[in-house]
Amino acid sequence: MNTTKQNVVTAFVILFVAFGVLGGVAVGLTQIQLAPDTPEYIVLVYNGLIYIFTSSSVAPLFVMIRNVYGYLKNKYTPGNEPIQYEGKQLLTTWLTYEGYMKGFSIFILAFAQGTPYAPYAYYMSGSLAFIVDLVRSSIEDVANSVRATK
């Protein structure tokens, strides 16, 4: 296997393992039943842990989607040279999506509270993060092409 394929396989294995581990921890945390007389500060910390692990378990899914999209975009854009997969960008992309999703999910959870859409708030925030990232990337591409023509 060449280096690019090894990097891609390594990145996807890391994302799948992270998705599985974070998802497993999130499911495990939601299965815990706190006693009715549990102090409020412990309930607050417990709910915070559920939020962190639940929103973090969805992020690798959208990072994988973004990596596949970026690869296909570069591969099928006319005039592009063969690309090398940059494994160093994986953590940057992951942290970017974590930031987007944490910010968006708070608002989506607030608006979806008490509706049937509340369980899907993290997926909605991931989709919104993907759209924002595509718009940002497109604006960057247009700016770079304008600079190149000057």
C-alpha positions in Angstrom: 0.0 0.0 0.0 1.4 3.4 -0.9 1.7 6.2 1.7 -1.4 8.1 0.7 -3.6 5.0 1.1 -2.0 4.2 4.4 -2.7 7.7 5.7 -6.3 7.6 4.5 -6.9 4.2 6.1 -5.2 5.3 9.3 -7.4 8.5 9.4 -10.6 6.5 8.9 -9.6 3.9 11.5 -9.0 6.7 14.0 -12.3 8.3 13.2 -14.2 5.0 13.4 -12.6 4.1 16.7 -13.3 7.6 18.1 -16.9 7.4 16.9 -17.4 4.0 18.5 -15.7 4.9 21.8 -17.3 8.3 22.2 -20.7 6.9 21.2 -20.3 4.0 23.6 -19.5 6.3 26.5 -22.4 8.6 25.6 -24.8 5.6 25.6 -23.4 4.3 28.8 -23.8 7.7 30.5 -27.4 8.0 29.5 -28.2 4.6 31.0 -27.1 5.7 34.4 -30.1 6.5 36.7 -29.3 9.2 39.3 -31.0 8.9 42.7 -33.8 11.4 43.3 -31.8 12.9 46.2 -28.6 13.5 44.2 -27.2 16.9 44.8 -27.9 19.5 42.1 -24.2 20.1 41.3 -23.7 16.4 40.6 -26.7 16.4 38.3 -25.3 19.5 36.5 -21.9 17.8 36.0 -23.6 14.6 34.9 -25.7 16.4 32.3 -22.6 18.3 31.1 -20.8 15.0 30.6 -23.7 13.6 28.6 -23.7 16.7 26.5 -20.0 16.6 25.9 -19.8 12.9 25.0 -23.0 12.9 22.9 -22.0 15.9 20.8 -18.4 14.7 20.5 -19.5 11.3 19.4 -21.2 12.7 16.3 -18.3 14.9 15.2 -16.1 12.1 13.7 -19.0 11.2 11.4 -19.1 14.7 9.9 -15.3 14.9 9.8 -15.4 11.7 7.7 -18.0 13.1 5.4 -15.9 16.3 5.0 -12.8 14.3 4.3 -14.5 12.3 1.6 -16.1 15.4 0.1 -12.7 17.2 0.0 -11.0 14.3 -1.6 -13.6 13.8 -4.3 -13.7 17.6 -5.0 -10.0 17.7 -5.5 -9.9 14.5 -7.5 -12.6 15.5 -10.0 -11.8 19.2 -10.4 -10.3 19.6 -13.8 -6.7 20.8 -13.9 -5.9 19.6 -10.4 -2.7 17.6 -9.8 -2.9 14.3 -8.0 -3.3 15.1 -4.3 -1.7 13.8 -1.3 -3.8 13.1 1.8 -2.7 15.3 4.6 -3.1 13.4 7.8 -2.0 16.4 9.9 -5.1 18.2 8.8 -7.3 15.5 10.4 -7.0 16.9 13.9 -7.5 20.5 12.7 -10.7 19.5 10.8 -11.9 17.5 13.8 -11.4 20.4 16.3 -13.0 22.8 13.8 -16.1 20.6 13.6 -16.1 20.1 17.4 -16.2 23.9 17.8 -18.9 24.4 15.2 -21.0 21.6 16.6 -20.7 22.6 20.2 -21.7 26.2 19.4 -24.6 25.2 17.1 -25.9 22.4 19.2 -26.5 24.6 22.2 -28.9 26.8 20.2 -30.5 23.9 18.3 -31.1 22.1 21.6 -32.6 25.2 23.1 -35.0 25.7 20.2 -35.8 21.9 19.9 -36.4 21.3 23.6 -39.7 19.5 24.1 -40.2 18.7 20.4 -39.6 15.4 18.6 -36.5 17.0 17.0 -34.5 17.3 20.2 -32.8 13.9 19.8 -31.5 15.0 16.3 -30.1 18.3 17.5 -26.5 17.0 17.3 -27.0 15.8 13.7 -28.6 19.1 12.8 -25.6 20.9 14.2 -23.2 18.7 12.3 -25.1 19.3 9.1 -25.1 23.0 9.8 -21.3 22.8 10.5 -20.8 21.0 7.2 -22.7 23.7 5.3 -20.9 26.5 7.0 -17.6 24.8 6.2 -18.5 24.4 2.6 -19.5 28.1 2.3 -16.3 29.2 4.0 -14.2 26.9 1.7 -16.0 28.2 -1.4 -15.4 31.8 -0.4 -11.8 31.0 0.2 -11.5 29.3 -3.3 -13.1 32.4 -4.9 -10.7 34.7 -3.1 -7.7 32.6 -4.1 -8.8 32.5 -7.7 -9.2 36.3 -7.7 -5.7 36.7 -6.3 -4.3 34.4 -8.9 -5.8 36.4 -11.8 -4.3 39.7 -10.5 
